[in-house]
Amino acid sequence: MNRRKKLNQILRANAKKASAKLAPKNKDTYVSKADRLKLAAKASAEAGSDSTTESAPGAASPSEPV
């Protein structure tokens, strides 16, 4: 591989890395298994407390838009 081709290859690789860094991130951030379990427990606790504090079947809860 001659010098010019090698240099162009290196410059192309660096340009590709730079453009990838500027590209929008489509992936969600990683959440560990322990954190997922904590979030699930918190959500189930909130769901359980919501069902016990419901006053009337037709009443709108604060989280629902009117």
HUVENRA-V254119 format. One record per backbone hydrogen bond with DSSP energy under -0.5 kcal/mol. NH is the residue of the N-H (numbers start at 0). CO is the residue of the C=O. Records with the same first field share a line. If there is no record, write none. Layout:
NH = CO ; CO
This chain:
5 = 1
6 = 2
7 = 3
8 = 4
9 = 5
10 = 6
11 = 7
12 = 8
13 = 9
14 = 10
15 = 11
16 = 12
17 = 13
18 = 14
19 = 15
20 = 16
21 = 17
22 = 18
25 = 23
35 = 31
36 = 32
37 = 33
38 = 34
39 = 35
40 = 36
41 = 37
42 = 38
43 = 39
44 = 40
45 = 41
46 = 42
47 = 43
48 = 44
49 = 45
50 = 46
51 = 47
52 = 48
58 = 55
63 = 60
